[in-house]
Amino acid sequence: MREQAGISIPQAAAMLGVDRTMISNVEAARTRLSEERVRQFACNYGCADEALVEALASMTGSRRSEHWWQEYKGKLPDGFLDISEIENYATRIRTAQTVHLPGLLQTEDHARALFDLVVPKLPRLEIELRVAHRLGRQGIFDRDNPTPYLGIIHEAALRMQFGGREVAQSQLEYLADAADRDNITLLVVPFSAGSFHGAGQSILYAEGTVSQVDTVQLDSAYGPHFVDSPTPIANYRALLDLMEGSALPADESQKLIRSIAREM
């Protein structure tokens, strides 16, 4: 908002009567904001987008209570807690996976098998903490208004046998059953589709109450990476649309998942 208004950090600080470091700390997310302060910033910067201001105000500490993932603070990397938060507040989630299955739909044994492969090897306690946290994330599907979810999965991910045949088979059956839920849609990109947009990508796109607060989370071997700049966000949104176009319809996707499970 400040940059779009053409206001410098010293000017913004002068408007509030504070030191310029306060503005820098706010913009770097080192300082918490009250709802009143968010609205004051928006007023000073001439933002007339009421929906955006309301969305930002809803993110302040005065509107939020302690959540289940806070018990993992200091026990797991902060990125894990950030994923929990963006999923919790998302109005809709879209994911695309080409090697791994979506974290929100993994069984306990499957998740444990994945964390067993982390390099350097994790202590057993941290593996169990990561598994418990991953399962806790699934709570967004159990509340009164479960989060709408669209998962795009390449057939290659369905055929990876992490944890062995029995674990993989149980995971696929769980995945197919999840697709029966009204709020969950799973689309499979089959090998027969050949080349497709987004090959090799692992994307979680969390939609906010307004598009300006949408967030993308990308997986890496050393933790999650988050994207929230307007242009990359728009590009990832378009990429997911293209990937969705390469996938089988939902009913055919579910049949393929069950067929692969039977083959194992």
Sequence and secondary structure as in RCSB ss.txt:
>XXXX:A:sequence
MREQAGISIPQAAAMLGVDRTMISNVEAARTRLSEERVRQFACNYGCADEALVEALASMTGSRRSEHWWQEYKGK
LPDGFLDISEIENYATRIRTAQTVHLPGLLQTEDHARALFDLVVPKLPRLEIELRVAHRLGRQGIFDRDNPTPYL
GIIHEAALRMQFGGREVAQSQLEYLADAADRDNITLLVVPFSAGSFHGAGQSILYAEGTVSQVDTVQLDSAYGPH
FVDSPTPIANYRALLDLMEGSALPADESQKLIRSIAREM
>XXXX:A:secstr
 TTTTT  HHHHHHHHTS HHHHHHHHTT S   HHHHHHHHHHTT   HHHHHHHHTTSGGG    GGGGGBTT
B HHHHHHHHHHHH SEEEEEESSS  GGG  HHHHHHHHTT SS   HHHHHHHHHHHHHGGGGGTSSS   EE
EEEEHHHHH  TT HHHHHHHHHHHHHHTTSTTEEEEEE GGG S TTTT EEEEEE SSGGG EEEE  TTS E
EE  HHHHHHHHHHHHHHHHHS  HHHHHHHHHHHHHH 
